[in-house]
């Protein structure tokens, strides 16, 4: 336990009348100073003059180096920058005991160190030293040396120095806290900049039947993980995942460099083995010693369902077939950035009625309440429990399972989905057409609600689905057709296995799907929430132009009976 500091003796009440102006002057200088170093020097000069001393100095504690450093001094010898061990000398004794030291004969004091005298020729006869005490502890000391008239320091001098040390300690402590605040704000700004830069490198979210889905969940403000995917001219989709060793800004900026490098090299359509080899050689020229990047890079061909990749020290990839069988593909290459001219063997599989899971070690390192890690086997068990859920809900459910445990590192997941045909055939539940007029939407809502009720959709979800379709129809009338008209809207509802499939067809001018974005919920105005509501409620949706004119909106909602709440996957 921390020992209580000794209580100093009471101050004298008979200090000279001329002391108060000096105390006021020193206190004011320290209180209003914007240049603490200059003010310290001026204050030490005031103290030296008042006590009629030959020399004085302010020493501050340097906890990192375990020393006391002279930060300001006056007198015939300049000792600014001098360091002495924290537990040595008369100054060290004043700091460790938090007590004023008055030494009338320095050469008889066992703690006196005469190195400065020996080096400079200055002769120390007597010493007066007062600690600089704060609520957080002693931060240094003021030391004055030798009376000019050859006399000795007395109790009046000691109490005067103790009083003058108080505003000095206060000013120093405030300056230290202000410096720490400035440094914290600087680090916060740098972290925010790094975070924005990292997020800008992630690919935009793809809707509809795009076969790759991914997410990144940083454990701290910034992440050392990254992912990317992009189409190649021949129709294949290139993808990468990476995990930078280390934490903090160094790892974050290496992540930015590596992610950019992999995208640049991957755009050339290189084979995955050559792709990683080029990135490895480039990183080897600039990466700091002791740092490296675990990564996987590959290409998926949607036509043949074939995936080819190379793995540089990344966790094993998992191929999961429709029957729950899992095949692991271990890494066959070392992490990037360790040695140049390394080889990265290729691996491949075909996703015929199967999925491919890729994940950083932040997934396997999540911890159970007993402290044990999930591990690859635990990830396999979690995936098996997801069954035949649609891809995006499956990824969300896996994330929810991870969040119920203790996450210790950045978490990045990617799912590449092959075509997995469902066992049952589609059943049409409703097929109607109606004029694009607001007064027609009531009958549409009634017919749709009845069809959903017949198929067993529970009441709360049924109301939400009807509202989503109603919002979509209102948007068609308002935005696609430009207002009520005699053109028609066609609604089709079908069920295949446990998926409800909604299709809305209009005959308006074709709409660019890229212009459809949900309105920010921060905007305080009515309307405009249709896309946001559809995006939140539906498992997936897409808007496509129809050859010959018109648009087709497809929305899919999976009926989950396990009571798992829905949530939005963020990229």
N, C-alpha and C positions, 0 to 999 in steps of 0.2 A: 504493500500500500504506500501511497505517496505521503511522506512525512510533512507535518505542518511546518511552515516557515516560522522562524523566531520573530517575536514581536519586538520592534525597535523601541528604545527608550523614549519617554515623552520629550517633546520639543521644549526648548527654553522659551520663556515668555519675555525675556529681557534683551531681545535682538536689537541692534542699533537702529535708530530711526531712519538712517539712510538706506537700510536694506529694502524697505518696501518699494521705493522707486525702481530699484534694480530688479526685484522680483516681478513687478508690473511690466517693466520693459522687456524682460526675457520672455514672459508669458505671452505678451502681445505679439512679439516677433514670431514666436512659434505658432501662435494661433492663426495668423493671417498669411503665413508664408506659402508660396507656391513652389519655392525652390528650397526643399528641406536641407539639402547639403550645404547651401550657402548660409541658411539660417542657423544650422548647427554650428558652423564655424564662427558666426557672429555671436551666438549665445555663449560659446566657450570663451570667446574673447571678453564678453561682459563679466562672466564668472571669474576669469583670471584677474581682471582688473579689480573687481570688488574685493576678492580675497587677497589681493596684492601678492599673487603667486608668480613664480618664474615661468611655469608651463602648465598646460592642462590638455586633456584629451578625452574624447568620447569613444568608448569601446562598445560594440554590439555583438550579440551572440550569433554565431553561425553554426546552426545545429547540424547542417550537412557535413561540415568538416570538423565538428567538435572543437571549435576555436572561438576566440574573441578577436575581432578585427577592429583596428582603429579607423574610425570613419571621419573624425575631425580633430584637429589639434592646433595649438598655438604655442609659441616658445622658440627657443634657439635651435631646436632639432625637429625636423619634420619626420614624424613617424606614421603618417597617414598610410594605411594599407598594411601596417604591421600586424601579424597574427601571432597570438600566443595560445597555448593549449588552454582549454576551457577550465581545467581544474588546477591551474598553476598561477603563481604570482599573487600579489596583493589584490589585483583586479579580479582574478578568478575566485579568490576567497570572498570578496564582497558579493559576487554574483551567487556563489553556491550557498552562502549563509544569509543572503538578502539582508545584510547588515552593513552599516557604515563602518569603514576601517580608518582609524587614525593612527599612523605610525610616526613616532617622533624621531626614531633613529632607524632609517631604512636598512642599513647594513647589518643591524642586529636582528632583523626580522627573518625568520627561517624561510619565508615564502618570497622574499625579495630576489628578483633575478637581475643581475647587473650586466646582462648582455648588451643592452643599449648604451649604458654608460661606458662599457669597455670599447664599444665600436665607435662612439662619437666623442668621447672625452667629457661629456656632460656628467656632473656629479649630483646624484640624488641623495638628499639629506633626510627629508621628511615627506610623507605621502598622506593625502586625505582622499578617500575614495568612497563614493556613495552609489548604491545600486539603483538602476532604473527599473522600478517595479510596476507591473500592470496586473489587471485581473487575471490575465492568462499566464502570469509568471514573470520572472525577471528577464529582461531583454538586453541588458547591458549594464554599463556603469560609467560614471564620470570620475575622472581622476585628476587631482591637482597636485603639483609638486613644488616644494620649497617656498618658504616665505622670502620675499625679496630682501627684507631687512635682516635676514639670517635668523629670525626667530622661529618659533614653532607654532603649528596649528593648534587651536584650542577648541573648547566645546562650543563656543559661539560660531566659529568657522564651520565646525561639523554640522551644526543645526542649520546654518545658512545653506550649506551645500545640499543637505537633505531636502530642504524646501525648494531649491532651484532644480533639483533632479525631478521633482514631480511633474511640472509642465513639460519638461524635456521628454520624459517617458510617455506622457500622454500624446504629445505631437508625433513622436516616433511610432507609437502604436496605431494612431489614426492613419499615418502615411503608409504603414505596412498594410493595413486593411484596405485602404484605397487602391494600393498597387495590386493587391490580390483580386479586388473587384474588377479592375481594368483588365487583368489577365484572364479572369473568368469570362468577361464579356468578349474578349478577343477570341478565346477558345470556342465560345458559343457561336460566334459569327462564322468561324472557320468550320465548325461542325455542320452548321446549317448550309453553308456553301457546298461542303463535301456531300451532304445528304441530297441536296437538289441536283448536283452533278450526277450522283449515282442513279437517282430515279430517272433522270433524263436519258440514261443509257438503256433502260429496260424497254423492251418492245411493247407497243400498245396492245391492249387486250383485243383478242379476236372473238367475234361472236359467230353463231351458227355452227356449222359442222367442221370448223377448222380442227385438224387432228392433234394439235399440240396446245396444252394448257400448262401454265407454270405460275409460281408465286414465290415471293421472297419476304420473310419475316425477320427483320433485324432484331438481335437480342439487345442492342444498345442504339444510340442515336444514328450511328452509321454502320454499314454492313461490310464485311469482307467477302460475302458471297455475291454471285451475279448469275444471270441467265440471259440467253438471247435466242431468237429464232428469226429466220427470214427466208423468203422464197428465192430460189435460183432460177435462171432463165429456162432451164429444161423441165421445170415443174417440181423438182425435188425441194424439200424444205430443210435448210441447214439449221443446226441447233448447237448450243454450247451451254455448259454449266461450269462454274468455277468456285473455288474456295481458297482465299488467300490466307496463308499462315500468318498469325499475329493479330494484334488488335490496334485500335487507335487510328490516327490520321495516316501513318505510314502505310498500314495495311489498306486503308480506304483508297489512297491515291494509287497504290499498286493495283488494286482492283479495277480502278478506272482505266489505268494503262493497259492491263491485260485484256479487259473486256473490249476495249477499242481495237487492240491489236488482233484479237481473234475474229472480230467482225470484219476488219480490213482484209485479213488473210482468207477468211471463209468466203468472201464475195467472189473470189476467183474460182470457186468450185473445185478446189484441190481435194484430193483424196484425204480422208481424215488423218491417216498416218503422216502425210506430208504437211497437212494443215497444222497439226500439233508440233511437228518438227520445226517448221518455220517460226512459229510463235515461241518455241523453246529457245531457239538460237537468238532471236531478237531480245527476249527477256534476259538471257544470259549476259548480254553486254551492259545492262544497266541496273539489274536487280541488286539490292543491298545484301551483304553477306548474312547468311542465316535465314533469309526469306525465300519462300517458294510458293507455287500455286498448284493445287490439285485441280484437275480439269478433265472434262470429257467433251469431245467434239464429234459431230456426226451428221449424217444426212438421212432423211426419210423420204421414200418414194411412195406417194399416195396411190399410184397406179398399181404397183406390184406389192405394196405393203412391206417392202424390205427396208430394214434399218441397218446402216453400216456406221460404225463409230470406232474411235480410238480412245483409250482410257489412260490418263496420266495421274495415277495415284488416287483416283476418286473412289468412293465406296462402290460396291458391286451394283450393276444394273439388274433389275428384276423383270423378267418376262412372265406375265400372269395370263394364263389362257382362260377361256370361258368357263371351264370346269373347276377352276381354282388351283390348278397346277402351277407351280412357280419354279422357274429356272434362273439361277444366279450366274452372272458374268463378272468374274473378278477382274480387277485392273491388271494389265500386262505391261504397263509402262511406268516409269518413275515420274514424280511431280515435275512440273516445268520450272526452269530457272536454276536447277542444281548443276547440271553438266551440259555443255553444248554437244551438238552432233549425236544426240541420242535417238534411238528408234522407238516408235510407238506402234506396236502391232494392231492390226484391225480386227474387229469382231463384228458379227452380223447375226441377224435373225429375221424371220418373217412374221409379221403381226397378223396372221390369219386367225380371226376370232380371238385376238389377244391384245394385251396392253403392255407398254414398257414404262417402268417407273425408274426415275433417276432422282437422287437426293444427296444433299451434302451431309457431312458427318454430324451436323447439328440435329438431324433427325434421329440418328442412332444413339446420340449422346444424351437425349432427354432422360430424366431420372424419375424412377418410381419413388413413392414415399419412403421406402426402405433404403434409398440411395443407389440402388442398382440401376444400370443403364438399360434402355430399351433394346439396343443391339439390332443387328440385321434380322435375326429370328423374330424379334418382337415386331419389327416392321412387317415382315411376312404375315404374321398372325393378324395384325391389324388390317392388312389389305384383304385377307380372306374373309373377314367379317363384313366387308362392304358389299359382297355379293355382286349382283348384276345392276347396281345403280348406274345411272347415266354418268358420263365422265366428270362433268363439273361438280355435281353433287357428291360424287365419290371422292374427289379431291378435297372438297370442303369438309366432308365427314372425317377424312384422315387428319386434317388440320385440327378439327375440334378434339379428336382423340389426343393429339400431341399437346394441345393447350391444357388438357386436364392434368398433365404431368409437369415437371419442373424443367423449363427450357433453359439451357446454359450457354447456348451458342446460336449464331445465325442459322436460320432454317430456310432451305431452298428446296423446292420440289418441282419436278416436271413430269407430266404424263403425256405419253404419245399413244394415241388410240388407233388401233386398226378397226376395220369393220367387224362388228360382232352382231350378226343377225339375231333378232329375237325369235323365240320359238313359235309364237302365235301370230296369226295374220291380223291385219288391220280391220277394225269394225267401225263403219261409219255410224255415228250417233245422231248427226244433224247436218242437213244441207239445205240452206235457204238463200234467197236473194231478195233484196228490198231496195227501194229508192234511197239515194243519198240525201235524206232529209231528216232533221233532228226528231220530228214527231214519229218517225218510223222506229226509232231506237227502243221505245218501250216494248213493242211487240217482240223485237229481237231479243231483248233481255229476258222476257217471259219464256220464249221458246228455248233459249240457251239454258236457263236455270232448270227447266223441266228435264232437258236432256241430261244435264249433269246429275240431277237427282236420280234419274232412272239408272245411271251407271254406278250409283253408290257414293258419290262425292259428298263428304260431310258438309254441314250447312255453312260454317265459317269460311272454309276454303271455297265453297261454291259461290258465295257472295263476292269474294275477292276476284275470282276468275271472271265472273260476269262483269264486274267493274272494270277489269283490265281490258276486256274485249270492247266494252262500251267506250272507254277512253280511246282505244285504237280507232273505232268507227268514227268518233267525233273528230279525231285528228284527220282522218281521210276526208271528211266533209269540209272541215275548216281549211286545211292546208293543201291537200292534194287536188280537190275539186275547186277550191277557192270559195266555198259557200254551198248552200243547199241547191240541188239541181235534180234533174230527172235521171241522171246516170245512176247505175246500180252498184251495189256492194254485195258481194257473195261471201257467205260464211259457211265454212265446213268444219265440223268437229268429228274427230275419229279417235279411237282408242286402239293401241297396239300394246299388248301385255299390260304393264303398269304405267304407260305413258299416255297422256292426253295430248292430242295434236290439233291445234287451232290453225285455220288458214283463212285469211281475209284477202279477197281479190277485188281490185278496183280497175277502172278503165281511164284513170286520169293520166296526165303526162308523167313520164318516168321520173322518179325521185332518186337523187344521189344518196345512197345509204350513209355516206360519210358525213353528210350534213346533219344527221339526226343525233343529237346529243342531249342527255338529260339536263334539265335546268338545275342550277345549284339550289340546294335547299336553304341556303343563306339569303336568297332573294325573297323579300317579303312582298309578294304579290300573288294574286289568285291565278289559277290555271297553269298550264305548261308542265304538269307533273305526270302526264300519261306515259312518256318514255321511261321516266324514273320508276314509276310503279310497275311497268312491264318488266323492266330490267331487274327489279328486286324480286318480283313474284315468280317469274318464269325461270326454268332451268336453262333454257337457251332460246334465242329467237333470231330471225334474220329477215331482211327486207331485200327483195330482188326485183329488178325490172322484168316484165313479161315481154318476150319477143312479139312485136306487133303492136305494143302499147299497153300501158297499165302497170300495176305493181302487185306483188304477192308478198304478204306478211305471214310468216310462219312462226308460231309460238308453241313451245313444248313444255308441259308440266308433268313431272314424274310424281305419281301417287306413292308416297312413302308411308308405310304402315308402322314403322318402328318408333315413331315419335321424335325423330331427329329434326330439330328446327333448322330452317333454311337460313343461309347468310351469304353475303356477297364475297366472292373471291377477289382480292385486290392484287394487281400486279404492281 
